[in-house]
Amino acid sequence: MTETQGLTGTDVVSDAVPEPGGSEAGPKAPAAPREPRPSRLGRAHAGLIAGAVVLVLLLVFILENAHSVDVGFLGAHLRLPLAVALLLAGVGGALLVGAIGAARISQLRRSIHREVHRPR
């Protein structure tokens, strides 16, 4: 038998495991260490690494597609390396999508502005 003379009910240590969702008050577990928030420098470093990977992949693409092709567009005829022609097409497509997206954002902003400043 365990001797508990002179101890109060809160001084007795129990090996019992509290049931989940129970209301038994006990010592709180130490808080888990928080993950450090990413800093600007950390994000810039990750961005530089990602950019370097993209540049290496782009370099490999250009070196593997170095043979020239004839390109005709709107009456213009050029002889370009295949990689350059594909990159120009990709950049042109990205600019077109960006222009359409910017026009839509500006349209939505005008609509919101009109709604906010509409006389009631």
N, C-alpha and C positions, 0 to 999 in steps of 0.2 A: 504494500500500500504506500502511496506517496504522501509525504508529509506536507501539509499546506498551512500550518499554523502561522498566524501573523500576516498572511497574504489576503488581499481582497480578491473579489471575483475577477477584477480586471487584471490582476497580477499573475493569474494562473495561465500558463502557456498551454495551448491545446494543439494536438496533432490533427484534429478534425479538419477536413476540407469543407469549406462552406459550399452550399449548393448554389448553382448558378441562379441568379435572380433573387437570391435570398437577401434579407435585410440585416444580416449579421454584420455588425460594425467591427472592423478590424483595421490593422495598419494598412495604409495605402501602399500599393506597389510603387516603386520609384518610376517616375515618368520616363518613357523611352526617349533616348536622345533624338532631337529633331534633326531632320536632314538639313544641311546648310542650303540656304537659298542661293540660286545661281547669281553671280555678280555680272556686271557689265563686261568685265575683263574675261570672265569665263565664257560668256556667250560669244564675245568677239573671237576668242581662241577657237571655240568650236566652229564658228563661221569660217575662220581662216582655214581650218583643216578641211572642212567640207568643200570650200572653194578650190583648194589645192587638189583634192581628189577629182573634182569636176574638170579642172584644167588638164590633169594627167589623162583622163578618159577622152577629153577633146583632142589632145595631142595624138593619142593612139588612133582615134577616128580619122584625123587628118592624114596621118602617115599611111594608114591602110587604104585610103581612098584618094591617092595622089594622081591617078590617071585622069587625063583631061576628057571633057565631054563638051558637045555643042549644046548651047542653051539658047532658046529663042523665046522672047517675051515681049509682047506688044510691038512687034516689028524689029526689035533689036536682036541681033545674033552675036553671041559671045562664045568664046572657047575658054572654059574655066576648069580648074580641077574639080572633080566630083564633090569632094568634101566642102569646098568653098560654095559651090552651087547649093548644096543641101543646107549649109549653115545660113546662107542668105535667105533661103526659103523659110527656114525656121524663125529667123529674126523677123522677117516680114510678117509671118503669121502671128508671132507674139505681139508685134506692134499693132496689128489689126485688132486682135483680141483686147489689148490694152485700151485702144481708142474707143472701141464699142463699150467696154466696161466703164470707162471714164464718162462717156456720154450718158449711160444709164444712171450712174451715181449722181451726176449733175441733175438729171431729170428728177430723181427721187428727192434730192435736196430742195429743188425748187418747189416740188409738190408739198413737202413738209413745211417749208417757209410760208407758202401760201395758206396752208391750213392753220398754222400758228397765228399768223397776222390777219386772218380773215375777220372782218367786222362781224360782231354778234348782234 
